[in-house]
């Protein structure tokens, strides 16, 4: 039976990417060797890394604008530390919109003074704060573009008077933005780009070199830049599969094309949530995420019936996070519209049965 994968991460990947990646594990480029046993210093893999980095910059529209792309390890959680180590001299401002931004704040506080410019914690993160001020004397401003657990997404980013850092782990490459507004973008691959194991970091070079502290080598962006993301042994499979996904996206027509598909999926999903009296959306309507639709049943007596129907239809990964409960339909780039249609049909059928 066909599975409809709504998992929040690791994410669904394009079928053609999975096929190519699996072939490379068996025999990489007809070399007689597996991708995961060749030297990471070989020309074959260095070419993979360079292509992956180049594609990231191209798709984000940042060519010739002073940016470099890195593929690092440790997930977005390590970036919580690296951002602070590389940019934080005196004080930084953070927008707190969910679990991951809250964790970013906690980690950054190890190094210096952190100020929450605004927070939606009191509403259990079901909205995005607006109308806040970003002090010009701060070293940088940090935000999280999409909140996977709570299903909220920043629709308009502030005109930031200081360097702006954004965790885009769960909506990278999903919609058109002026990415040049950001000085650092980071994203764990496993949400919308590839398998777990690597993290894309895109940095405007001139934002670095302004802190007085000693930065450990593994945490120093400049060192990773100078070494072309090859300072230590990279996660070759994760980088290669991310490269394939970026190629797939480019061939589709890039971010402009995929955004149109993502909008179709989100409209269909949220329309059913709003029109079906058996379901209720969790997040504020104006802040709803295109990537992660969070919702609950209005009648818990229907829980077993609904989940049995979903299982029978091959729907996977829609259980909500424990912080919210209910359900979460993650609609990442590679999820086809057909899968959303199947879920919506089940929701409608449940209404007819009730």
Residue pairs with C-beta under 8 A, 6 or more apart in sequence:
1 314
2 314
3 314
3 315
3 316
4 313
4 314
4 315
4 316
4 335
4 338
4 339
4 342
4 343
5 12
5 316
5 317
5 335
5 339
6 12
6 315
6 316
6 317
6 318
6 328
6 329
6 330
6 331
6 335
6 339
6 343
7 316
7 317
7 330
8 148
8 149
8 170
8 191
8 292
8 317
8 321
8 328
8 330
9 148
9 170
9 188
9 190
9 191
9 196
9 330
10 190
10 195
10 196
11 190
11 191
11 192
11 193
11 330
11 332
11 334
12 332
12 334
12 335
13 194
13 195
13 241
13 245
13 334
14 245
14 248
14 334
16 248
17 241
17 244
17 245
17 248
17 334
20 244
21 35
21 237
21 240
21 241
21 244
24 34
24 35
24 240
25 34
25 35
25 36
25 237
26 34
27 33
27 34
28 34
28 35
28 38
28 44
29 44
31 38
31 44
35 45
35 236
35 237
35 240
36 236
36 237
38 44
38 45
38 236
39 45
40 230
40 233
40 234
40 236
41 230
45 236
45 240
46 228
46 230
48 236
48 239
48 240
48 243
49 71
49 228
49 229
49 230
49 234
49 239
50 228
51 243
52 69
52 71
52 239
52 240
52 242
52 243
52 246
53 68
53 69
53 70
53 71
53 228
53 229
54 69
55 243
55 246
55 247
55 250
56 69
56 200
56 202
56 246
57 63
57 67
57 68
57 69
57 202
58 250
59 173
59 246
59 249
59 250
59 254
59 255
60 67
60 173
60 179
60 185
60 202
60 255
61 179
61 180
62 179
62 180
62 202
65 180
65 204
66 204
66 205
66 206
67 202
67 203
67 204
67 205
68 202
68 203
68 205
68 225
69 200
69 201
69 202
70 200
70 201
70 202
70 203
70 221
70 224
70 225
70 229
71 198
71 199
71 200
71 201
71 229
71 234
71 235
71 238
71 239
71 242
72 78
72 79
72 198
72 199
72 201
72 224
72 229
73 197
73 198
73 199
73 232
73 234
73 235
74 199
75 188
75 196
75 199
76 100
76 167
76 169
76 186
76 187
76 188
76 199
77 103
77 107
78 199
79 167
79 186
79 199
79 201
80 103
80 104
80 106
80 107
80 108
81 107
81 108
81 110
81 219
82 201
82 219
82 221
83 104
83 108
83 140
83 142
83 165
83 184
83 186
84 92
84 107
84 108
84 110
84 111
84 112
85 111
85 211
85 213
85 215
85 216
85 219
85 220
86 208
86 211
86 215
86 219
86 220
86 221
87 139
87 140
87 163
87 165
87 184
87 207
87 208
87 210
87 211
88 108
88 111
88 112
88 139
88 140
88 211
89 112
89 139
89 210
89 211
89 212
90 112
90 113
90 138
90 139
91 112
91 113
91 114
91 115
91 137
91 138
91 139
92 108
92 112
92 113
92 114
92 115
92 138
92 139
92 140
92 141
92 142
93 114
93 115
93 116
93 117
93 134
93 135
93 138
93 140
93 141
93 142
93 162
94 101
94 104
94 105
94 108
94 114
94 115
94 116
94 117
94 141
94 142
94 143
95 101
95 116
95 117
95 118
95 119
95 129
95 132
95 141
95 142
95 143
95 144
96 102
96 105
96 116
96 118
96 119
96 120
96 121
97 119
97 120
97 125
97 128
97 129
97 143
97 144
97 147
97 150
97 152
97 154
98 120
98 125
98 144
98 147
98 148
98 149
98 150
98 152
99 125
99 147
99 149
99 150
99 323
100 144
100 147
100 148
100 149
100 167
100 169
101 142
101 143
101 144
101 147
101 167
102 121
104 142
104 144
104 167
105 114
105 116
108 114
108 142
111 213
115 135
115 138
117 132
117 133
117 134
117 135
117 141
118 129
118 130
118 132
119 129
120 126
120 127
120 128
120 129
120 152
124 150
124 323
124 324
125 147
125 149
125 150
125 152
126 150
126 152
126 282
126 283
126 284
127 152
127 283
127 284
127 286
127 287
128 152
128 153
128 154
128 155
128 284
128 287
132 158
134 141
134 158
134 160
134 161
134 162
135 162
136 161
136 162
138 162
139 162
139 163
139 210
140 162
140 163
140 164
140 165
140 183
140 207
141 158
141 160
141 162
141 163
141 164
141 165
142 164
142 165
142 166
142 167
143 154
143 157
143 164
143 165
143 166
143 167
144 154
144 166
144 167
144 169
145 153
145 154
145 157
145 166
145 167
145 168
145 170
145 171
146 152
146 153
146 154
146 168
146 169
146 170
146 171
146 289
146 291
146 292
147 153
147 170
147 289
147 292
148 169
148 170
148 191
148 289
148 291
148 292
148 321
148 328
148 330
149 292
149 294
149 321
149 323
149 324
149 328
150 282
150 283
150 294
150 323
150 324
151 281
151 282
151 283
151 288
151 289
151 292
151 293
151 294
151 324
151 328
152 283
152 284
152 287
152 288
152 289
153 171
153 287
153 288
153 289
153 290
153 291
154 287
155 286
155 287
157 164
157 166
157 177
157 181
157 182
158 164
159 181
160 181
163 183
163 184
163 204
163 207
164 181
164 182
164 183
165 182
165 183
165 184
165 185
165 186
166 182
166 184
166 185
166 186
167 186
167 187
168 185
168 186
168 187
169 186
169 187
169 188
169 191
169 192
170 187
170 191
170 192
170 291
170 292
171 191
171 192
171 289
171 290
171 291
172 185
172 187
172 191
172 192
172 193
172 200
173 192
173 193
173 246
173 249
173 255
173 258
173 333
174 192
174 255
174 258
174 259
174 262
174 290
174 291
174 332
174 333
175 255
175 259
175 262
175 290
176 255
176 256
176 259
179 185
179 202
182 202
182 204
183 203
183 204
183 207
184 201
184 202
184 203
184 204
184 207
185 200
185 201
185 202
186 199
186 200
186 201
186 202
187 193
187 199
187 200
188 196
188 199
189 195
189 196
189 197
189 198
189 199
189 200
189 238
189 242
190 196
190 197
191 291
191 332
192 291
192 332
192 333
193 200
193 242
193 245
193 246
194 238
194 239
194 241
194 242
194 244
194 245
195 237
195 238
195 241
195 242
196 238
197 235
197 237
197 238
198 234
198 235
198 238
198 239
198 242
200 242
201 221
201 224
203 221
203 225
205 225
208 221
208 222
209 222
217 223
217 231
218 231
218 232
223 231
224 231
229 239
245 334
249 255
249 258
249 333
252 258
258 333
261 333
261 337
262 290
262 291
262 331
262 333
263 290
264 337
265 290
265 331
265 335
265 337
265 340
266 288
266 289
266 290
266 293
266 331
268 337
268 340
268 341
268 344
269 293
269 329
269 331
269 340
269 343
269 344
270 281
270 288
270 293
272 279
272 344
272 347
272 348
273 279
273 280
273 281
273 293
273 295
273 347
274 281
276 347
276 348
276 350
276 351
277 298
277 351
278 297
278 298
278 299
278 302
278 347
278 350
278 351
278 354
279 295
279 296
279 297
279 298
279 347
280 295
280 296
280 297
280 298
281 288
281 293
281 294
281 295
282 294
282 295
282 296
282 324
282 326
283 289
283 294
290 331
291 330
291 331
291 332
292 328
292 329
292 330
292 331
293 328
293 329
293 331
294 320
294 324
294 326
294 327
294 328
295 326
295 327
295 328
295 329
296 320
296 324
296 325
296 326
296 327
297 303
297 306
297 326
297 327
299 354
302 350
302 354
305 350
305 353
306 346
306 347
306 350
309 346
309 349
309 350
310 318
310 343
310 346
313 342
313 343
313 346
314 342
315 339
315 342
315 343
315 346
317 330
318 327
318 328
318 329
318 343
319 327
319 328
320 326
320 327
320 328
321 328
329 340
329 343
331 340
